C-alpha cells in the first residue's frame, strides 16, 4: 500500500478538514491501542514495539508486523512532516484493520520531507489484499494529522482517554 500524496498545502498548514471521515479512523482505534510516552530510539525499535503491542493485545505475529512495517518503510518514508508518520502495511491473515497511535517520549529520525524528527505515529495494519476502504482510511489519517490544530491537541493530551476522544470526536 502506498501513502497517498495529496496536492495542496504543505503538511504543516491548517487544512479545512472537508471530506475527512475521522469517524472511520476512530472506529478502528481502540483505547488499548494508544500509547503515550513510547520510549524508542529509532524506526526499528518503533516497529518492534508496535509488533509486541499487536501480539499482546491482538494475538498478531510480532515479527511479521515489525517486518511488514519495516519493509514498507524501506520502499519510501511514511513520514508526513511536522513530526508525524503513518507507517502502514498489509498483513497476511489479518481479519480486520488495526490502528495504533503512539506519541514518542523523544522524537526519532524518520526521513521526513521536512527533515523534522517524528513524535506522533499512527500505524495502520490492513488485511491483504487491501480494498478501497483502506486507502480512504490512509488518506483520512494523513489529512487529519496534517492539521496543525489537531496535532497541537494531540501533543497537549495527557491521558489515553483524551487522545481517544480527539479521534472519536
N, C-alpha and C positions, 0 to 999 in steps of 0.2 A: 504494500500500500504506500503510496507517495503522499507526502504532505502537500496539500493544495496551496498553491501560491496565488494569493488574491491580488488583483490590481488595485491601486488606490493608495491611500495614505500609508506612510511607514507604520510599522507595528507599534511604535511608541505614541502615536497620535490618538486622540479621543475619536472614537467611532460612534455612529448614531445608534448602533445595535439593531437596526431594522433587519428583519429576516432571520435573526438569530433565534434558534429554538433552544434556550437554556434548559427548558423542562426535559427535553430528550437527554441532554447531558446529565442532568440531576437524577433522572430515573435510573441511571446506571452507576452512579456514585453513592456508595453506602458509607455511613459514618465510620465503620470499621476500616474503610479503605482511605482514610485521611490520616496522614502522619505529619505532625508539626515538629520542627527541630530535628529533622532527619540528619544524622551525622555520617556523611560520606566524603571521601576525598576526591573522587573522580567518577567518570561515567561508568566505569567497570564496577566500582563498588555500588553505585546507584542501581544499576541493573541487577546486580546480585541481591541487593536489599529488596528490590521490588519482587524478584523471583522468590525469595524467602517468605515475603509477606503473602504472596499468592499461594504458596504451598500451605502455610499455616492457616490462612483464612478461607481458602477456596479449594484446597487439595490439588492445585496445579503442579506440574513438574517444574521445580525450582530452576534447574539448569536449562530446561527448554525455554522457559520465559526469558531468562537472562540472555541466553544465546540468540533468541529471535530479536530481542530489543537491540542487542549489540550488532547483529548482522544488519538490521535496518539502519542503524546509526552509521555504519561503515559505508552505506550506499549514499549517504548525504545527511548533514546535520538536521536534526528535528528542532533545533533552537529557532525561536521566532525573533529574538532580540528582546531588549528591555528586561532581561533577567528571566525569560520564560522559555521552557522547552516542552514539546509534546512528543515524547518518544512513543512510538506505536509499532505494533507488529501483529501479523496474522499468526494464530496459534492452532496447529492441527489438533483436533479433538476437543477444542473449546466449544461449549454448548451455548454460551451467551457472552455478550460483551462484558468486559470487566474494566472498570475505570479506577485509577489510583491517583490521588493528589498528595504530593509531598512538598512541604516547604523546608528547604535545607537550612541547617544551622549556619553553615558557611557556604557562600556561593562557589560553584565549580566552573571550570572551563568547559564549554560545550560547542565550540566552533560556531558561535552565533554570528549572524550577519553584521551586527554592530560591535562585535568583539567584546561585549559585556558578559561577565560570568552569569550563570543561571542560579536562581534561588527558588523559583517556582517550577514544579514539574507536574504535568498532568499526563500520566501514562494511559494509553488506550490499548487494550488487548481485544482483538476481534477474532471470531471464528474464521477458519479458512474454508472455502473462499469467502472473501468479504463482499457484501452486497452494497447497493446504493445507500442504504441507511447508514452504513458505517462511514462512508465518505462524507455524508452530511454531518455526522457526529464529529468527525475530524475538522471539517470546515467551521462548524459552530464553536468547537473548542478553541480553534485558532482565533476566531473573531472575538469571542468573549474575553479571552486572555490578552488580546491586543488592546483592550480598552483600559486606558490609564486609571480611570476611577475604580474599576473592578480590581485591578492589581493593587491599588493603594488599600482598598478594603481588605483584600486577602492578606496583605502584609500586616495590617493592623489587627487582624483577628487573633485572639489569644487562646481560643479553645476550639476543639474539633467541631462542636455544635455551631459555633459562629461561622466557620468555613462552610459547613454543610448548609446552613441557612442561606449563605451568599449564593451558592449554586442552586438551591431549591427555590429561592425567592426570585 
